[in-house]
Every structure is written in C-alpha cells, then in structure tokens.
Amino acid sequence: MPELPEVETVRRGLEPVMQGARFETVEARRGDLRWPLPADFAARLEGHTVTGLGRRAKYLTVDLSSGEVLLMHLGMSGSFRVWQEKSGDGGARKPGRYHHERPQHATHDHVVFHMSNGAHIAFNDPRRFGSMKLVARDQLDQEPLLRALGPEPLGNAFDAAMLARACRGKKTSLKAALSDQRVVAGLGNIYVCEALWRARLSPKRRASTIAARAGEPNERARALVDGIRDVLNDAIAAGGSSLRDHKRTDGGLGLFQHQFAVYDREAMRCQRRGCGGTIKRIVQTGRSTFFCPVCQR
C-alpha cells in the first residue's frame, strides 16, 4: 500500500492540472470502489472548481468551490494517469514535474475527471481497494476516516516531545508504535524500517524507552524524529518507492527503492560505515521487519 511519500508524489503530480480547474464532466464508470460512490457523485463535482489540493496521512484532499472536499485513497493498487488536450481557452496548463503526456490505457479506469483546462485524469485501480468520498469541509475534522489520525510527521507540530508523549508507557515495540496511525500519520512498513535504521534504534525496543519517566523526550526520541523526517523527505525527492503497484502520474516509477538501507535487504551487509553487520528479517504484527542487529539497539 502506498505510504506518505508515494501519496505526496501523486499530490504534486496532480496539483498543476487540477488546482484552479473546473470539473466539466465526471465519468463514474462503476458505482463502487472499495465502498459505493454516492449516487450523485458526478453531479456534486461537475461545475465546481478545485480550490486546493492537499494530503492528510495517506489520503488526498481536493477542496471544491462547493464547500465540499473530495477525499481519495489509493488503496493497494490505485494510480492516476493524466493526459491533456488543447482547450478552448488557449490550452491546458503546463504539466508539473511529475506529469508528462502519455496515451490512455483504460482497462481499469474506474473514474475519469475531464477538467476545464483540457486535462483528463483517470483513476486506475485493478484491485479496487481505493476509495473516493465527498465530505463537507466544515465536517472534515469529524470524518471517521481521518479523526483518529495522529500528527503529520512533516508538519511543524511534530517533534520529539510530541512523539515521546505518544509513546510514554507503551509496552508495544517501537516498530508497532510507529506503524500505528494514531501515533504518527502516514508511516508504513517501509519507512518505519528505514527511519529506525537511520536513528540506530532496534525495531524490537519497547516504545516507552524513547521517553523519560515523566514523559520528556530523550536522545532516542530526537534521533527518531530526525530519522523519520529525513527518510520521508528523501523518499519524496525520489518520487516514492515502487515495489509492486506505485506509479507517478506520468506512469513512471518511484526511485527510492534503490536507496533502501535495510528494507528487503535480508542477509545483505549493513550499509553503515564501520558497522559490518548483516541485515536480519523478523516478523512483527504480521509484517516483515528489516534491521541491523549490530548498529540498531
């Protein structure tokens, strides 16, 4: 499933062709994705302008001039494809960094947006675990899909003190705590493993050990926050990680998988200079964890 960097990459690819444009026609080629689409889904979008394109954890948020927000999730295999045609007002907007023209392949294009600037945006999802939902902007904080989410790890409010408070008293492993979307939003298996390696912390370490007894952050908490921020920023810069299904809006693959230090590197030598350890794989909460037992303590 795409994690925060992959979703942010998609957001940046869609922003130049969606923001400021109006939904002229919306094709809902089937009535459901993971959940049923609203019966009036197309009608509630058509004629309205996109006033902003954001992200909350692994969800895309599209603000509309109607006062509603289109909330979208990529699921396991969802991706957006963008192509453009010249429009009557002088042509479509210039594609952004993550978009280049490519032909249409519509086998699993379940929803297609035709925008006023000449852009056509297809949501392709072979497994249909993705979702789209319309929510009133003033009710977004109470939306069940979002209200329990923890802080954004790239937001200004996320720091060592916040993470230490969230982990204080937790008897679960550090890997399990960081994978909990209520503790920090948007992280998944790949980036938790990579952040823990950067922070030199074992995924088996008890989560509460990054906080002092009174709840103040210690050096482990500060190193972990730095590791989380750094790995996410590096992954976004590389267009995310493409292992199975993730594609950018130009159809290209993310490149961060070539920078993995531990993930999917079982039995390979640790890349940390002077370490000499061998990457080990264990299973935690049903998921594979990769780490170096020598330099991660």
N, C-alpha and C positions, 0 to 999 in steps of 0.2 A: 504494500500500500504506500502511495506517495507520502513523504513526510514534509515538514515545513519547507525545506529548500526547494523541493520539486513543485510544491503549490505556489511558492513565491515566484519561481521561474515562470510558471504558467501565467500568474497575475501580471507580471511585467511584459509578457508577450501579448496579452490581450489588451492591456491598457491603451496603447496607441490607436487601436482600431475600434475600441468600444467607448472610451470616455468622450463625452460630448456628442456622441452619435445617437440617433433615434432608432428604435426598433420599428422598421417598416413592416416586415412580415415575419412571423414566427411559425415554424413548422414543428409541431409535436407529432412525430411520425409513429409514436406508440403512446399509449396512455399511462405508462408506468416506466420507472427505472427501478431503483431499489424499493421505492414506495410509489403509489399512484400520484401522477401530476394532478394539480387542481383542474377541475373540469373547464374552467375559464382561463387556463394558464396563458394561452396565446393572447387572448383579449386583454388581459391585465398588463401585458408587456407592450403590445403594439401601440404606437403613437407616443410612447414615453421615451424620454431622453436619459441616458446614463450620465449621472452627475458625479460619480466617483466609483472607483474600483479598488477594493481593499481585500484584506485577508485576516481571518481570525483563526489561529491554530492551523488546521488543515482544511479550512473552509474558505471559499471565495465569496466575497460580499459585493454585490453590484447595487449601488444606490440609484434609485429611479426618481424622476421628477414627479411621479405619482405619490411619493411618500412611502413607497414600499421598498423592500430590499430583496433582491434575488439571491438566495443562499444556495451555493452549489458545492458539492463534494465530488471528488474524482473517483472515489471508491477504489477498487483493486486495479481496474484496467482502463479507467476513463482518461480521455485526452481531447484537446481541442485542436482543430485544424482550421486555418484561416486562409481564404483566398479572396482576391479583390478584383473588381471590375470598375471601369470608369463610370462615375456617377454624373448626374445631370448638373451638379453644382460645381463642376470643374475637376472632379476626380476624387478618388478616395484619399484619405490621409496617408502620409508617408509611413510605411511599416516601421515598427520598432526593432530593436536589436535582436529580439528572439523570433522575429517573423520574416519569412521570405515566401514569395509566391510558390505554390505547388499545385498540381492537379488534384481534383476531387476524387476520393475513393469512398463511396457512400454505403458500404455493406452494413456497417453498424452505426451509421449516423442517425441517432435517435431524436435529436433536437437540433434544429438549424435556425440560426438568427440571421436575418437579412437586414443590414444596417443602412441608414440613410447616406452614409459616406461611401457606399459601394462595397463595403466589406461583407463577406459571408463567413459565418462562424459556425462550424459543426461540432457538436459534442458526440464523440465516438466512444462507445463503451461495450465491448463484446460480452463481458460478464454481467453487466447491468447491476453492479453494486454501487454505482454513483447515484447522486440524488440532486434534485432541484426543488426548491420550496420558496414561496413568496411570504414574506413576513413584514408587518408594519414596522417602520423604522423606530417608532417610539415604544415598541414592544420587543425589540431585538435582545435587550438585556435579559428578558424573561424567557426567551426561546429555549425550549428544553434541550436542543442540540448544543447550545452554547453556554447556558447559565452556570454549569458546574466546572467549566474550564478554568485552569489555573492561569498564571500570568504569561504574557508573551516573552519568550527568552531574549528577544532582541529589543524589547521595549525599555524605556528609560527607568521604569519602576523595578525591573528585575535586577536584583543584586544579591550579594552573599547573605545579607541579613534576611531577606525575604526567603531565600532557599533554605537557610538554616531553620527559620521558624516553621516552614512547611515540613521539614524532616525531623524536627525535635520530637524525641520519644518514639519514633517509628522503629519497630523491630524487624521490618522487612529489609531486604538487601537494597543497596544503593541503586543497582540496576532496576529493580522493581519499582522503587520510588520514582526514579526519573522517567520511567515508562508510563507512570500514572498521569493522565492528562489533567487531573485535579491539582497536581503538584506543579507541573510546568507544561504549558500547552505546545503541541506541535512536534514534540520529540517522538521518535520511534526507535526501533531496534538498531538500525544502522548508526544513527548519530549519537545515541546513548553510548554504544560501544566505543565509538571514536572519541567522544568527549571524555570518557573515563580514562582512556589511554593518554590523552593529552594532559589530563590532570594527575596522572600517575596513581590513580585510585583503583583498587580492585572492585569489580562488579559484585563480589560476594561480601564486601564490607557492609556492616549494618548502617542503614541510612542515618541513624541518630548520631553517628560519630563525626558528622560534619558540623555539629552544633555543640557548644559548651553546655554545661548543665543548666544554666539559666536561659539558654536559647540563643546566645550570641554566636555569630559565625566564627569559625576558626580558620586556619590557613587552608584546610582542605576545602572548605566551602568557597573561599575566594579563588582557589585554583580551579575548582569545578565550574564556577560561573565563567571564568575566563576561557576554559576549555569548551564550554557549550557555545559561547558567543563566537569564538574563533572558528570552530568547525562549521557552524551554520553559515557564517559569512563566507568562508572559503568554498563551501558547497554551492551557495547561491551564485558566487562568481563563476563557478564551473558549470552552471546550468543544471545542478542537481545530479543525482546518481541514476543511471539507467541499468537495472538488472534484468527486468522482465518486460514491464509494460510502460514505464515512464517515457514520454516523448515531449519535447518542447512544442510550441505552437507552429514551428516551422517544420516539424516532423523529424528534426534532428534529435540525437541522444545527448543526455547529460554526460559530463566527463568526470565527475568527482570519483566514480568507482576506481579510476586509475590512481587516486591519491589515498585510498584506504590504507591505514596503518595496521589495523587488526581485523576488521570485518571481512569474513570469508577468506581468511589467510591462515587457517588451521595448519599447524606443523611447519609453517614458514618462520624464518628468523625475524625477530623483532627489529624494527627499523630505527629504534632509538640508538643514537651513537653511544657506544661503550656498554650497551646492555648485554647482548649475547644470548638473550632468552629466546624461547620458541613459543609462538602463538598457540594457545590452547582453546579448544571449544568445549563449552559445557552447556547444559540446558537449564534455563531458569524460567519459571512460569510458562512453560511450554514453548519457549523461544530459544534459539541458539544465541549464545553469548560468546564473543571472541575477546581474548585479553592476553596480556603477557604476565605470567605468574612471577616473573623476576622483578620487573620495574613497576608493576602496579600492586600497591599494598593497601 
